[in-house]
Amino acid sequence: MNYQLGVKGEQMAAEYLRNKGFKIKNTNWRFNHKEIDIIAEIDDFLVFVEVKSRSTDFFENPQDAITKSKQRFILEAAEAYIMKHDINIESRFDVIAIVQHGKTYKIEHIPDAFNSLI
């Protein structure tokens, strides 16, 4: 994936979430070699957001690129974030898929995209 498209996608996703009433707490939060794209809060939920951007959905929908292994990485990083910040509210894991179509972008927000054991 094009690095610039990834950065732009994450910026677009954060703006999209802000417009939906989410409070962005962190972006690109790292725990060891694991990274969470966006950590936000809404309605007493801590929301960990994975952003997937693509220049086309011809081969694969962006959200399909989140493998079980990637989900485990996100879960481990999320658990570390919760412990570090002593957070006691429910959490969920959302996906925002962004597909570029020429000069326009299609944004799909999938709340509670995968389950947590946290």
C-alpha distance (Angstrom), angle and dihedral (degrees) to the residues before:
residue distance angle dihedral
M1 . . .
N2 3.74 . .
Y3 3.83 109.3 .
Q4 3.82 92.6 -141.9
L5 3.80 91.4 53.0
G6 3.82 89.3 51.1
V7 3.81 92.6 51.5
K8 3.81 91.8 45.2
G9 3.81 90.0 47.6
E10 3.79 92.2 53.3
Q11 3.81 90.9 48.7
M12 3.82 90.8 49.1
A13 3.81 90.9 47.7
A14 3.83 92.3 51.4
E15 3.81 90.8 49.3
Y16 3.81 90.9 47.1
L17 3.82 90.3 52.2
R18 3.82 92.7 47.1
N19 3.81 89.1 52.5
K20 3.82 88.8 52.5
G21 3.81 91.3 54.2
F22 3.81 100.1 -97.5
K23 3.80 118.4 143.8
I24 3.81 108.5 -136.7
K25 3.80 109.4 -137.4
N26 3.82 100.5 173.4
T27 3.77 141.3 -4.9
N28 3.79 125.7 -155.5
W29 3.82 91.9 5.7
R30 3.79 111.1 -175.7
F31 3.76 132.4 -151.3
N32 3.80 110.5 178.6
H33 3.80 103.8 -51.5
K34 3.81 93.5 -23.7
E35 3.78 122.2 97.9
I36 3.78 135.0 -166.2
D37 3.79 112.0 -154.2
I38 3.82 98.1 -150.4
I39 3.79 133.6 3.7
A40 3.78 113.1 -165.9
E41 3.77 141.1 163.0
I42 3.80 130.9 -136.1
D43 3.81 134.1 156.1
D44 3.82 94.3 -5.4
F45 3.82 91.5 -51.1
L46 3.76 126.3 119.1
V47 3.79 104.1 -144.1
F48 3.79 124.0 -158.1
V49 3.79 109.2 -160.5
E50 3.79 127.5 -160.5
V51 3.80 112.4 -162.0
K52 3.79 120.1 -154.4
S53 3.79 119.3 -172.9
R54 3.78 127.7 -173.9
S55 3.77 136.0 175.0
T56 3.81 88.7 -140.2
D57 3.79 138.7 11.9
F58 3.80 91.3 -150.3
F59 3.81 95.6 109.4
E60 3.77 103.4 25.6
N61 3.77 140.1 -5.6
P62 3.80 107.6 -110.4
Q63 3.79 93.5 -121.8
D64 3.82 90.2 56.5
A65 3.82 87.9 68.0
I66 3.82 90.6 71.9
T67 3.78 99.9 97.1
K68 3.81 126.1 -169.0
S69 3.80 87.4 -102.3
K70 3.82 91.2 53.9
Q71 3.81 89.3 47.5
R72 3.84 89.8 53.8
F73 3.83 90.0 51.1
I74 3.81 90.7 51.2
L75 3.81 91.5 46.8
E76 3.82 91.9 50.9
A77 3.79 92.5 48.6
A78 3.81 91.1 45.8
E79 3.80 91.3 52.0
A80 3.82 89.8 50.7
Y81 3.83 90.4 49.8
I82 3.81 92.0 49.8
M83 3.82 92.1 48.7
K84 3.81 94.3 44.8
H85 3.80 93.4 50.7
D86 3.84 95.8 35.3
I87 3.80 92.7 -127.1
N88 3.80 119.0 -178.7
I89 3.79 104.2 -176.5
E90 3.78 129.4 97.8
S91 3.76 117.6 -85.7
R92 3.77 134.0 -153.1
F93 3.78 137.8 -178.1
D94 3.79 120.2 -124.3
V95 3.77 131.7 -177.5
I96 3.77 126.0 -148.6
A97 3.78 113.6 -163.1
I98 3.78 118.1 -164.1
V99 3.79 121.9 -170.9
Q100 3.77 121.5 -174.2
H101 3.80 115.9 -138.3
G102 3.80 106.0 -174.6
K103 3.80 104.8 -64.5
T104 3.80 95.2 -14.8
Y105 3.78 131.8 75.1
K106 3.78 132.1 -145.6
I107 3.81 113.8 -147.2
E108 3.78 121.0 -161.6
H109 3.80 119.5 -174.8
I110 3.80 115.9 -160.1
P111 3.82 110.2 -170.0
D112 3.80 117.4 -154.3
A113 3.81 89.8 7.9
F114 3.79 94.0 169.5
N115 3.76 135.0 10.0
S116 3.74 128.4 -107.5
L117 3.74 132.2 -144.3
I118 3.81 90.6 -153.7
